[in-house]
Amino acid sequence: MLFDAVYSEDVALTVADSSGLTVSSLLLLPYVMRFHGAETKMSYIYGAGTLPRHRMKGHMGRLIRMALHEAAARGDVFVGLVPASDRLRQYYSRFGFSTVGYRREQRYTAGHSFVTDGAYDDVSSVCATDLYADFSRMESESMRCGVRHSLQQFLTVMADVAMSDGSLFAAVSSVGSGRVSAMAWAKRCGARRDVVVTELLSDSYDAANAVLSALQRQAPGSPLTVLAATEDDVAGGGFIPGAMVRITDPAAAFGIIAKADPGLRLTVRLTDETLPDQSGVYVVSGGSVRHSDAGCGPEEPDLYVTPDVLAAMMFSSNPVAAVTGLPGGRPHFSLMLD
């Protein structure tokens, strides 16, 4: 049912063997991503798989390259995915994907009390369609860089929650406000069925406590872990890796950055073996970008990069960006189908 909700021939890519049998497939789902104040097109790879007896023959690698060329052809600036394992994370890095989404754990015991100053109503059972306006508002207000969800994409997420064993959802509304103040999505994990909050959107710290309390009521006696988004100003280790991104239109990405920061002057040489048309020198100056295959003249580029390095820099924390000279920002990849 969930696959039917997102499947269409327009987003399906397949690879067949010599007999014509489809052996590998994936969906290249269209999304909108906010990037340095602009909303731009991106694709999300979902449902990638190969028939067991046809694995280790290069079919998926061929399909990933097809997906990248397709994304570039249809004008997507980025392609994202969330690997299911560290092994797959290493595999996707071969194609220019870089891990750019990170989370940090906030752990609470089963006896923790989420205290609130205000009064809240539990509106978890409200129709998903009626929740969307406040979801979209909180999603927009909470992120400077990240994936935006359409109404249909939000409804698909909520249908996934309803169908998945162990998935939880809670929403609260501040009494008298007339709008939803916080929403949270969670899963029961491990042998103890601990509650792991995979996404939380709220208008305030108080509302966040209220929605976590609502989740506690759905799973009494369970420890709770919140996978919180990392801040732009924080660098270092100890984070949990999540989403990966691959840049498929660097000229557009540089153009958005240049428009957001007209004073930026930077010259970057990109080498992209998978999308060779994207290789060359990008000169950012005066609020615009120029792409040239010939080079940048007598001056040496400030940076020499490959697609994975460029993605890591464009989506870096502010301390890292201060070193590279390329404005960054941690992306928020929330509620992506896995």
C-alpha atoms as one frame of an Amber mdcrd trajectory, in Angstrom:
protein
   0.000   0.000   0.000   2.766   2.464   0.900   4.756   1.582  -2.211   1.606
   2.113  -4.294   1.222   5.584  -2.777   4.625   6.767  -4.023   5.086   4.649
  -7.149   4.624   5.980 -10.656   6.395   5.230 -13.916   7.755   8.781 -13.925
   9.905   8.117 -10.850  10.774   4.427 -11.345  14.154   3.417 -12.751  15.089
  -0.162 -13.568  17.974  -2.253 -14.899  17.458  -5.531 -16.766  19.829  -8.418
 -17.397  20.660  -9.830 -20.832  17.393 -11.790 -20.908  15.288  -8.706 -20.270
  14.491  -9.581 -16.653  14.313  -6.554 -14.343  16.962  -7.214 -11.706  17.422
  -3.814 -10.010  15.048  -0.926  -9.374  14.640   2.254  -7.374  12.323   5.233
  -7.107  13.657   8.749  -7.687  11.103  10.766  -5.726  10.811  14.538  -6.285
  11.089  16.858  -3.271  11.701  20.523  -2.564  14.712  21.562  -0.524  15.336
  24.869   1.187  18.920  25.955   0.610  20.314  29.352   1.681  16.864  30.945
   1.600  15.830  29.510  -1.773  13.593  26.540  -2.497  15.115  24.255  -5.086
  14.458  20.845  -6.626  15.951  17.662  -5.268  15.350  13.931  -5.637  15.267
  11.253  -2.982  16.305   7.674  -3.729  13.851   5.226  -2.178  13.316   1.479
  -2.406  16.628   0.640  -4.098  17.113  -3.095  -4.412  18.458  -5.963  -6.519
  17.181  -9.533  -6.809  19.335 -11.691  -4.490  20.728 -13.988  -7.170  21.737
 -11.004  -9.319  23.686  -9.084  -6.681  27.424  -8.353  -6.890  27.197  -7.966
 -10.679  27.250  -4.169 -10.904  23.529  -3.711 -11.604  22.901  -1.313  -8.713
  25.977   0.749  -9.558  24.679   1.147 -13.096  21.267   2.125 -11.718  22.686
   4.741  -9.324  24.578   6.341 -12.215  21.371   6.331 -14.273  19.556   8.026
 -11.387  22.180  10.757 -11.122  22.032  11.483 -14.850  18.222  11.497 -14.725
  18.214  13.889 -11.771  20.622  16.244 -13.525  18.549  16.105 -16.734  15.344
  17.074 -14.961  16.986  19.990 -13.152  17.430  18.592  -9.653  20.177  20.388
  -7.774  20.631  17.632  -5.202  19.939  13.919  -4.762  19.501  12.566  -1.249
  19.171   9.182   0.420  19.300   7.592   3.872  21.434   4.412   3.862  20.216
   1.504   5.956  23.700   0.500   7.154  27.304   1.674   7.402  28.202  -0.746
   4.606  25.713   0.942   2.285  26.980   4.344   3.403  30.436   3.374   2.147
  28.926   2.007  -1.056  27.033   5.199  -1.930  30.105   7.306  -1.254  31.643
   5.763  -4.389  29.122   7.727  -6.442  29.816  11.125  -4.909  27.362  10.991
  -2.014  28.521  12.540   1.249  27.075  12.165   4.735  25.733  15.594   5.628
  22.821  14.879   7.970  23.669  14.221  11.612  21.702  13.755  14.819  22.605
  13.830  18.508  21.002  11.642  21.147  19.070  13.012  24.104  18.277  10.151
  26.497  15.538  10.122  29.135  14.684   7.430  31.662  11.228   5.894  31.880
  10.632   7.905  35.028  11.546  11.280  33.541   8.868  13.962  33.896   8.469
  16.418  31.024   7.283  19.477  32.945   5.386  22.253  31.133   4.403  25.756
  32.152   1.410  25.919  29.816  -1.658  23.727  29.360  -1.922  21.531  26.270
  -4.540  19.352  24.603  -3.554  16.032  23.052  -4.606  16.230  19.385  -2.786
  13.121  18.165  -5.971  11.650  16.703  -6.799  14.684  14.540  -7.083  13.916
  10.808  -3.700  14.142   9.077  -5.047  16.532   6.455  -6.060  18.970   9.212
  -2.581  18.760  10.761  -0.721  19.672   7.597  -0.974  23.477   7.751   0.658
  23.594  11.182   3.161  20.915  10.187   4.210  22.959   7.155   4.457  26.116
   9.247   6.644  24.488  11.901   8.768  22.751   9.281   9.393  26.087   7.563
  10.122  27.966  10.782  12.440  25.319  12.218  14.909  24.996   9.357  17.259
  27.171   7.356  18.313  24.246   5.190  16.382  21.051   4.607  13.669  19.053
   2.866  10.123  20.423   2.617   7.072  18.151   2.375   4.008  18.673   0.222
   0.574  17.735   1.521   0.674  14.423  -0.357   4.131  13.602   0.991   2.958
  14.377   4.520  -0.097  12.153   4.102   2.162   9.347   2.862   4.334   9.715
   5.974   1.270   9.565   8.209  -0.034   6.506   6.350   3.356   4.856   6.877
   3.061   5.531  10.627  -0.428   4.058  10.729   0.657   0.879   8.917   4.005
   0.291  10.640   4.120  -1.849  13.756   5.792   0.024  16.590   5.452   3.499
  15.052   4.087   6.272  17.253   2.821   9.791  16.591   1.798  12.539  18.992
   0.584  16.105  18.575  -0.396  18.732  21.118  -2.135  22.086  20.937  -1.685
  24.909  23.421  -5.059  25.478  25.064  -6.791  28.423  23.460  -4.215  28.893
  20.687  -6.263  27.326  17.905  -3.240  25.676  16.337  -0.990  22.659  16.820
   2.037  23.556  18.942   4.186  20.425  18.551   4.340  17.095  16.719   6.593
  14.085  17.260   7.207  10.793  15.452   8.767   7.774  17.152   9.509   4.061
  16.804   9.677   1.200  19.311  13.155  -0.300  18.995  15.123  -3.227  20.384
  14.131  -6.105  22.598  12.922  -3.698  25.308  10.862  -1.736  22.775  12.423
   1.540  23.853  10.920   4.659  22.300  13.162   6.496  19.821  11.867   9.887
  18.684  12.968  10.289  15.069  11.458  13.733  14.485  10.127  16.549  16.670
   8.742  19.893  15.531   7.575  22.484  18.027   6.835  26.154  18.537   8.714
  26.246  21.835  10.706  24.243  24.376   7.562  24.049  26.510   5.522  22.605
  23.629   8.313  20.084  22.921   8.076  18.855  26.506   4.306  18.584  26.134
   4.492  16.392  23.032   7.175  14.171  24.582   4.880  13.725  27.568   2.113
  12.697  25.153   4.415  10.057  23.669   5.200   8.801  27.160   1.490   8.223
  27.734   1.375   6.065  24.602   4.326   3.950  25.816   4.275   3.986  29.616
   7.315   2.604  31.355   9.627   2.918  28.357  12.896   4.886  28.218  12.844
   7.613  25.580  15.611   8.768  23.229  15.260  11.875  21.076  17.348  12.056
  17.896  17.722  15.816  17.815  18.985  17.859  14.885  22.504  19.254  15.144
  23.054  22.995  15.229  24.954  24.921  12.570  27.363  26.324  15.150  28.439
  22.934  16.498  31.303  20.897  15.030  33.121  17.807  16.211  32.356  14.145
  16.814  29.798  12.172  18.743  27.003  12.633  16.207  24.894   9.911  14.595
  25.237   9.912  10.785  22.039  10.092   8.752  21.205  11.440   5.313  23.633
  11.563   2.403  23.556  14.119  -0.430  25.003  14.215  -3.921  25.174  17.470
  -5.921  23.845  17.115  -9.478  23.763  20.795 -10.496  26.703  22.592  -8.878
  26.183  25.740 -10.980  22.690  26.149  -9.521  23.943  25.408  -5.992  26.770
  27.929  -6.309  24.325  30.424  -7.822  22.029  30.201  -4.802  24.960  30.675
  -2.426  26.250  33.621  -4.462  22.856  35.329  -4.418  22.569  34.843  -0.667
  26.098  36.208  -0.103  26.894  38.799  -2.832  30.235  39.625  -1.218  31.548
  36.083  -1.570  34.530  35.616  -3.903  35.616  32.022  -4.442  37.032  29.886
  -7.236  36.458  26.145  -7.129  37.673  23.414  -9.473  35.330  20.418  -9.476
  36.205  17.006 -10.910  33.131  14.829 -11.429  33.767  11.502 -13.154  30.116
  10.389 -13.063  28.680  13.661 -14.414  31.606  14.964 -16.479  29.620  17.928
 -17.842  29.618  19.302 -14.296  33.419  19.275 -14.088  35.321  22.515 -14.490
  35.971  25.757 -12.675  33.254  27.675 -10.854  33.954  31.333 -10.180  31.692
  32.931  -7.573  31.817  36.715  -7.506  29.464  39.688  -7.276  26.387  37.625
  -6.476  26.661  35.311  -9.474  28.576  32.240 -10.662  30.443  31.426 -13.872
  31.219  27.863 -14.953  34.082  27.261 -17.364  35.700  24.132 -18.758  38.791
  26.064 -19.783  39.942  27.123 -16.323  40.099  30.281 -14.263  42.931  32.139
 -15.931  46.255  32.875 -14.269  44.842  32.576 -10.734  44.866  29.247  -8.964
  41.504  27.949  -7.673  40.880  28.393  -3.980  39.564  24.828  -3.708  40.018
  21.567  -5.635  37.092  19.227  -4.920  35.206  16.109  -5.959  31.391  15.886
  -5.643  31.469  14.235  -2.203  33.881  16.821  -0.826  31.833  19.671  -2.298
  28.629  18.346  -0.702  30.375  17.965   2.659  31.529  21.590   2.423  28.211
  23.045   1.263  26.393  21.330   4.144  29.054  21.784   6.817  28.779  23.419
  10.227  29.650  27.090  10.581  33.081  26.401  12.171  34.050  24.269   9.171
  32.662  26.848   6.741  34.835  29.501   8.376  37.891  27.460   7.418  36.905
  26.572   3.832  35.451  29.971   2.937  32.326  28.347   1.473  29.125  29.168
   3.418  27.573  26.011   4.849  24.656  24.868   6.966  23.533  21.554   8.422
  20.616  20.163   6.387  17.474  18.817   8.012  16.265  15.574   6.425  13.118
  14.722   8.357  10.449  12.091   7.864  12.084  10.533   4.821  10.718   7.127
   3.815  13.082   4.250   4.550
